[in-house]
């Protein structure tokens, strides 16, 4: 599980999300592939290094509207998928929690 803090606003939203607010995002990245000769798909340390470098460092303590036109959790999860995949990981699932009880999931 990875974590980052970020702020955003959704001006089109009819509710509270139209105003500037922040979230403590929690992120789960699942990789997939064949089990190699060492008995693993990929070392967890390699996954962590990619996610920390490519995702957490990019989004932590940022104003997401500066990075994306419409920073919804769904679009953020899709962006994370593309970013992690471009860094060489074969992604099977992305789960992104915006709050303790609000999560989006993107699957292959």
Buried (B, 14 or more C-beta within 10 A) or exposed (E): EBEBEBBBBBEEEEEEBEEEEEBEBBBBBBBEEEEEEEEEBBEEEEBEEBBEEBBBEBBBEBEBBEBEEEBBBEBBBBBBBEBBBEEEBBBBBBBBBBEEEEBBEBEE
